[in-house]
Amino acid sequence: MSVTRLKRKNRKDRAKAARRRTSLKVQNFKPVAKAVDIEKIKEEFKAKK
């Protein structure tokens, strides 16, 4: 009986670790910075005024 319990505990621990790993990956994710033309954006703001 104890064997099945250990298997279950092992599965649970692995699942918990997998959830933690994925959450840390999501927290550390940085979106890819695309080439942004800052001067063009400044001109657009001036045009709106």
PyMOL Python script that loads the backbone (N, CA, C, O; Angstrom):
from pymol import cmd

cmd.read_pdbstr("""\
ATOM      1  N   MET A   1       0.825  -1.197   0.000  1.00  0.00           N
ATOM      2  CA  MET A   1       0.000   0.000   0.000  1.00  0.00           C
ATOM      3  C   MET A   1       0.863   1.253   0.000  1.00  0.00           C
ATOM      4  O   MET A   1       0.527   2.256  -0.630  1.00  0.00           O
ATOM      5  N   SER A   2       1.965   1.183   0.706  1.00  0.00           N
ATOM      6  CA  SER A   2       2.811   2.383   0.762  1.00  0.00           C
ATOM      7  C   SER A   2       3.435   2.697  -0.593  1.00  0.00           C
ATOM      8  O   SER A   2       3.756   3.853  -0.867  1.00  0.00           O
ATOM      9  N   VAL A   3       3.610   1.693  -1.444  1.00  0.00           N
ATOM     10  CA  VAL A   3       4.225   1.908  -2.755  1.00  0.00           C
ATOM     11  C   VAL A   3       3.352   2.821  -3.605  1.00  0.00           C
ATOM     12  O   VAL A   3       3.857   3.750  -4.234  1.00  0.00           O
ATOM     13  N   THR A   4       2.029   2.562  -3.632  1.00  0.00           N
ATOM     14  CA  THR A   4       1.142   3.391  -4.444  1.00  0.00           C
ATOM     15  C   THR A   4       1.146   4.829  -3.936  1.00  0.00           C
ATOM     16  O   THR A   4       1.068   5.776  -4.719  1.00  0.00           O
ATOM     17  N   ARG A   5       1.234   4.978  -2.642  1.00  0.00           N
ATOM     18  CA  ARG A   5       1.243   6.321  -2.078  1.00  0.00           C
ATOM     19  C   ARG A   5       2.507   7.056  -2.505  1.00  0.00           C
ATOM     20  O   ARG A   5       2.455   8.244  -2.824  1.00  0.00           O
ATOM     21  N   LEU A   6       3.637   6.366  -2.513  1.00  0.00           N
ATOM     22  CA  LEU A   6       4.879   7.011  -2.917  1.00  0.00           C
ATOM     23  C   LEU A   6       4.835   7.412  -4.389  1.00  0.00           C
ATOM     24  O   LEU A   6       5.340   8.469  -4.765  1.00  0.00           O
ATOM     25  N   LYS A   7       4.227   6.564  -5.218  1.00  0.00           N
ATOM     26  CA  LYS A   7       4.102   6.907  -6.636  1.00  0.00           C
ATOM     27  C   LYS A   7       3.260   8.161  -6.796  1.00  0.00           C
ATOM     28  O   LYS A   7       3.586   9.047  -7.585  1.00  0.00           O
ATOM     29  N   ARG A   8       2.181   8.226  -6.043  1.00  0.00           N
ATOM     30  CA  ARG A   8       1.283   9.377  -6.134  1.00  0.00           C
ATOM     31  C   ARG A   8       2.001  10.640  -5.677  1.00  0.00           C
ATOM     32  O   ARG A   8       1.887  11.696  -6.298  1.00  0.00           O
ATOM     33  N   LYS A   9       2.744  10.511  -4.579  1.00  0.00           N
ATOM     34  CA  LYS A   9       3.482  11.661  -4.049  1.00  0.00           C
ATOM     35  C   LYS A   9       4.527  12.134  -5.062  1.00  0.00           C
ATOM     36  O   LYS A   9       4.731  13.333  -5.252  1.00  0.00           O
ATOM     37  N   ASN A  10       5.182  11.163  -5.708  1.00  0.00           N
ATOM     38  CA  ASN A  10       6.185  11.504  -6.714  1.00  0.00           C
ATOM     39  C   ASN A  10       5.550  12.279  -7.872  1.00  0.00           C
ATOM     40  O   ASN A  10       6.090  13.288  -8.328  1.00  0.00           O
ATOM     41  N   ARG A  11       4.396  11.793  -8.341  1.00  0.00           N
ATOM     42  CA  ARG A  11       3.695  12.485  -9.425  1.00  0.00           C
ATOM     43  C   ARG A  11       3.309  13.896  -9.013  1.00  0.00           C
ATOM     44  O   ARG A  11       3.445  14.845  -9.786  1.00  0.00           O
ATOM     45  N   LYS A  12       2.821  14.020  -7.769  1.00  0.00           N
ATOM     46  CA  LYS A  12       2.377  15.316  -7.267  1.00  0.00           C
ATOM     47  C   LYS A  12       3.551  16.288  -7.173  1.00  0.00           C
ATOM     48  O   LYS A  12       3.439  17.454  -7.552  1.00  0.00           O
ATOM     49  N   ASP A  13       4.683  15.788  -6.658  1.00  0.00           N
ATOM     50  CA  ASP A  13       5.862  16.639  -6.533  1.00  0.00           C
ATOM     51  C   ASP A  13       6.371  17.078  -7.902  1.00  0.00           C
ATOM     52  O   ASP A  13       6.758  18.233  -8.080  1.00  0.00           O
ATOM     53  N   ARG A  14       6.371  16.163  -8.867  1.00  0.00           N
ATOM     54  CA  ARG A  14       6.826  16.518 -10.214  1.00  0.00           C
ATOM     55  C   ARG A  14       5.904  17.556 -10.835  1.00  0.00           C
ATOM     56  O   ARG A  14       6.362  18.487 -11.498  1.00  0.00           O
ATOM     57  N   ALA A  15       4.602  17.393 -10.619  1.00  0.00           N
ATOM     58  CA  ALA A  15       3.644  18.341 -11.182  1.00  0.00           C
ATOM     59  C   ALA A  15       3.835  19.721 -10.558  1.00  0.00           C
ATOM     60  O   ALA A  15       3.768  20.743 -11.241  1.00  0.00           O
ATOM     61  N   LYS A  16       4.074  19.730  -9.247  1.00  0.00           N
ATOM     62  CA  LYS A  16       4.285  21.002  -8.555  1.00  0.00           C
ATOM     63  C   LYS A  16       5.533  21.700  -9.087  1.00  0.00           C
ATOM     64  O   LYS A  16       5.532  22.911  -9.304  1.00  0.00           O
ATOM     65  N   ALA A  17       6.601  20.923  -9.295  1.00  0.00           N
ATOM     66  CA  ALA A  17       7.844  21.486  -9.816  1.00  0.00           C
ATOM     67  C   ALA A  17       7.643  22.005 -11.237  1.00  0.00           C
ATOM     68  O   ALA A  17       8.179  23.054 -11.597  1.00  0.00           O
ATOM     69  N   ALA A  18       6.879  21.281 -12.040  1.00  0.00           N
ATOM     70  CA  ALA A  18       6.626  21.709 -13.425  1.00  0.00           C
ATOM     71  C   ALA A  18       5.842  23.018 -13.440  1.00  0.00           C
ATOM     72  O   ALA A  18       6.135  23.916 -14.229  1.00  0.00           O
ATOM     73  N   ARG A  19       4.838  23.119 -12.558  1.00  0.00           N
ATOM     74  CA  ARG A  19       4.065  24.369 -12.477  1.00  0.00           C
ATOM     75  C   ARG A  19       4.959  25.527 -12.076  1.00  0.00           C
ATOM     76  O   ARG A  19       4.855  26.622 -12.629  1.00  0.00           O
ATOM     77  N   ARG A  20       5.845  25.282 -11.105  1.00  0.00           N
ATOM     78  CA  ARG A  20       6.759  26.333 -10.636  1.00  0.00           C
ATOM     79  C   ARG A  20       7.702  26.757 -11.758  1.00  0.00           C
ATOM     80  O   ARG A  20       7.923  27.950 -11.968  1.00  0.00           O
ATOM     81  N   ARG A  21       8.260  25.774 -12.484  1.00  0.00           N
ATOM     82  CA  ARG A  21       9.164  26.089 -13.595  1.00  0.00           C
ATOM     83  C   ARG A  21       8.482  26.941 -14.644  1.00  0.00           C
ATOM     84  O   ARG A  21       9.040  27.936 -15.106  1.00  0.00           O
ATOM     85  N   THR A  22       7.259  26.546 -15.026  1.00  0.00           N
ATOM     86  CA  THR A  22       6.566  27.300 -16.069  1.00  0.00           C
ATOM     87  C   THR A  22       6.214  28.697 -15.586  1.00  0.00           C
ATOM     88  O   THR A  22       6.290  29.649 -16.363  1.00  0.00           O
ATOM     89  N   SER A  23       5.829  28.847 -14.320  1.00  0.00           N
ATOM     90  CA  SER A  23       5.478  30.176 -13.816  1.00  0.00           C
ATOM     91  C   SER A  23       6.714  31.074 -13.793  1.00  0.00           C
ATOM     92  O   SER A  23       6.624  32.264 -14.095  1.00  0.00           O
ATOM     93  N   LEU A  24       7.872  30.505 -13.435  1.00  0.00           N
ATOM     94  CA  LEU A  24       9.098  31.302 -13.437  1.00  0.00           C
ATOM     95  C   LEU A  24       9.480  31.696 -14.863  1.00  0.00           C
ATOM     96  O   LEU A  24       9.955  32.808 -15.092  1.00  0.00           O
ATOM     97  N   LYS A  25       9.277  30.796 -15.814  1.00  0.00           N
ATOM     98  CA  LYS A  25       9.567  31.126 -17.204  1.00  0.00           C
ATOM     99  C   LYS A  25       8.690  32.277 -17.667  1.00  0.00           C
ATOM    100  O   LYS A  25       9.157  33.184 -18.356  1.00  0.00           O
ATOM    101  N   VAL A  26       7.408  32.241 -17.285  1.00  0.00           N
ATOM    102  CA  VAL A  26       6.484  33.304 -17.685  1.00  0.00           C
ATOM    103  C   VAL A  26       6.901  34.626 -17.047  1.00  0.00           C
ATOM    104  O   VAL A  26       6.844  35.668 -17.699  1.00  0.00           O
ATOM    105  N   GLN A  27       7.320  34.598 -15.785  1.00  0.00           N
ATOM    106  CA  GLN A  27       7.721  35.827 -15.104  1.00  0.00           C
ATOM    107  C   GLN A  27       8.968  36.441 -15.725  1.00  0.00           C
ATOM    108  O   GLN A  27       9.098  37.664 -15.783  1.00  0.00           O
ATOM    109  N   ASN A  28       9.883  35.598 -16.187  1.00  0.00           N
ATOM    110  CA  ASN A  28      11.137  36.094 -16.742  1.00  0.00           C
ATOM    111  C   ASN A  28      11.046  36.426 -18.221  1.00  0.00           C
ATOM    112  O   ASN A  28      12.012  36.917 -18.804  1.00  0.00           O
ATOM    113  N   PHE A  29       9.896  36.163 -18.837  1.00  0.00           N
ATOM    114  CA  PHE A  29       9.772  36.362 -20.277  1.00  0.00           C
ATOM    115  C   PHE A  29       9.815  37.848 -20.601  1.00  0.00           C
ATOM    116  O   PHE A  29       9.107  38.649 -19.991  1.00  0.00           O
ATOM    117  N   LYS A  30      10.652  38.205 -21.565  1.00  0.00           N
ATOM    118  CA  LYS A  30      10.689  39.575 -22.069  1.00  0.00           C
ATOM    119  C   LYS A  30      10.243  39.550 -23.517  1.00  0.00           C
ATOM    120  O   LYS A  30      10.748  38.748 -24.303  1.00  0.00           O
ATOM    121  N   PRO A  31       9.303  40.416 -23.888  1.00  0.00           N
ATOM    122  CA  PRO A  31       8.895  40.442 -25.286  1.00  0.00           C
ATOM    123  C   PRO A  31      10.048  40.908 -26.167  1.00  0.00           C
ATOM    124  O   PRO A  31      10.919  41.654 -25.722  1.00  0.00           O
ATOM    125  N   VAL A  32      10.044  40.465 -27.407  1.00  0.00           N
ATOM    126  CA  VAL A  32      11.111  40.823 -28.329  1.00  0.00           C
ATOM    127  C   VAL A  32      10.959  42.292 -28.695  1.00  0.00           C
ATOM    128  O   VAL A  32       9.902  42.723 -29.153  1.00  0.00           O
ATOM    129  N   ALA A  33      12.034  43.059 -28.486  1.00  0.00           N
ATOM    130  CA  ALA A  33      12.009  44.486 -28.794  1.00  0.00           C
ATOM    131  C   ALA A  33      12.209  44.666 -30.290  1.00  0.00           C
ATOM    132  O   ALA A  33      13.257  44.320 -30.834  1.00  0.00           O
ATOM    133  N   LYS A  34      11.201  45.206 -30.942  1.00  0.00           N
ATOM    134  CA  LYS A  34      11.294  45.430 -32.378  1.00  0.00           C
ATOM    135  C   LYS A  34      11.925  46.797 -32.614  1.00  0.00           C
ATOM    136  O   LYS A  34      11.962  47.635 -31.712  1.00  0.00           O
ATOM    137  N   ALA A  35      12.414  47.017 -33.812  1.00  0.00           N
ATOM    138  CA  ALA A  35      13.031  48.297 -34.153  1.00  0.00           C
ATOM    139  C   ALA A  35      11.950  49.373 -34.166  1.00  0.00           C
ATOM    140  O   ALA A  35      11.027  49.329 -34.981  1.00  0.00           O
ATOM    141  N   VAL A  36      12.072  50.346 -33.251  1.00  0.00           N
ATOM    142  CA  VAL A  36      11.080  51.411 -33.126  1.00  0.00           C
ATOM    143  C   VAL A  36      11.745  52.726 -33.494  1.00  0.00           C
ATOM    144  O   VAL A  36      12.832  53.045 -33.011  1.00  0.00           O
ATOM    145  N   ASP A  37      11.077  53.483 -34.354  1.00  0.00           N
ATOM    146  CA  ASP A  37      11.602  54.783 -34.763  1.00  0.00           C
ATOM    147  C   ASP A  37      11.082  55.837 -33.791  1.00  0.00           C
ATOM    148  O   ASP A  37       9.927  56.253 -33.889  1.00  0.00           O
ATOM    149  N   ILE A  38      11.916  56.267 -32.860  1.00  0.00           N
ATOM    150  CA  ILE A  38      11.506  57.192 -31.802  1.00  0.00           C
ATOM    151  C   ILE A  38      11.174  58.562 -32.381  1.00  0.00           C
ATOM    152  O   ILE A  38      10.204  59.198 -31.971  1.00  0.00           O
ATOM    153  N   GLU A  39      11.970  59.006 -33.320  1.00  0.00           N
ATOM    154  CA  GLU A  39      11.740  60.328 -33.911  1.00  0.00           C
ATOM    155  C   GLU A  39      10.372  60.397 -34.599  1.00  0.00           C
ATOM    156  O   GLU A  39       9.679  61.411 -34.516  1.00  0.00           O
ATOM    157  N   LYS A  40       9.999  59.331 -35.264  1.00  0.00           N
ATOM    158  CA  LYS A  40       8.702  59.292 -35.951  1.00  0.00           C
ATOM    159  C   LYS A  40       7.567  59.404 -34.933  1.00  0.00           C
ATOM    160  O   LYS A  40       6.584  60.105 -35.172  1.00  0.00           O
ATOM    161  N   ILE A  41       7.703  58.720 -33.809  1.00  0.00           N
ATOM    162  CA  ILE A  41       6.669  58.765 -32.765  1.00  0.00           C
ATOM    163  C   ILE A  41       6.565  60.172 -32.194  1.00  0.00           C
ATOM    164  O   ILE A  41       5.463  60.670 -31.964  1.00  0.00           O
ATOM    165  N   LYS A  42       7.715  60.821 -31.964  1.00  0.00           N
ATOM    166  CA  LYS A  42       7.702  62.198 -31.451  1.00  0.00           C
ATOM    167  C   LYS A  42       6.986  63.130 -32.420  1.00  0.00           C
ATOM    168  O   LYS A  42       6.222  63.998 -31.996  1.00  0.00           O
ATOM    169  N   GLU A  43       7.228  62.955 -33.727  1.00  0.00           N
ATOM    170  CA  GLU A  43       6.560  63.792 -34.723  1.00  0.00           C
ATOM    171  C   GLU A  43       5.054  63.575 -34.707  1.00  0.00           C
ATOM    172  O   GLU A  43       4.284  64.521 -34.871  1.00  0.00           O
ATOM    173  N   GLU A  44       4.630  62.319 -34.508  1.00  0.00           N
ATOM    174  CA  GLU A  44       3.192  62.038 -34.450  1.00  0.00           C
ATOM    175  C   GLU A  44       2.547  62.743 -33.270  1.00  0.00           C
ATOM    176  O   GLU A  44       1.437  63.259 -33.400  1.00  0.00           O
ATOM    177  N   PHE A  45       3.217  62.780 -32.110  1.00  0.00           N
ATOM    178  CA  PHE A  45       2.668  63.463 -30.952  1.00  0.00           C
ATOM    179  C   PHE A  45       2.581  64.956 -31.205  1.00  0.00           C
ATOM    180  O   PHE A  45       1.607  65.594 -30.805  1.00  0.00           O
ATOM    181  N   LYS A  46       3.588  65.527 -31.866  1.00  0.00           N
ATOM    182  CA  LYS A  46       3.564  66.961 -32.177  1.00  0.00           C
ATOM    183  C   LYS A  46       2.422  67.262 -33.152  1.00  0.00           C
ATOM    184  O   LYS A  46       1.780  68.308 -33.051  1.00  0.00           O
ATOM    185  N   ALA A  47       2.173  66.369 -34.078  1.00  0.00           N
ATOM    186  CA  ALA A  47       1.107  66.581 -35.063  1.00  0.00           C
ATOM    187  C   ALA A  47      -0.262  66.538 -34.386  1.00  0.00           C
ATOM    188  O   ALA A  47      -1.176  67.241 -34.819  1.00  0.00           O
ATOM    189  N   LYS A  48      -0.428  65.734 -33.340  1.00  0.00           N
ATOM    190  CA  LYS A  48      -1.707  65.659 -32.649  1.00  0.00           C
ATOM    191  C   LYS A  48      -2.033  66.951 -31.920  1.00  0.00           C
ATOM    192  O   LYS A  48      -3.201  67.323 -31.807  1.00  0.00           O
ATOM    193  N   LYS A  49      -1.004  67.643 -31.420  1.00  0.00           N
ATOM    194  CA  LYS A  49      -1.232  68.909 -30.704  1.00  0.00           C
ATOM    195  C   LYS A  49      -1.586  69.987 -31.672  1.00  0.00           C
ATOM    196  O   LYS A  49      -1.816  71.128 -31.268  1.00  0.00           O
TER     197      LYS A  49
END
""", "prot")
cmd.dss("prot")
cmd.show_as("cartoon", "prot")
cmd.util.cbc("prot")
cmd.orient("prot")
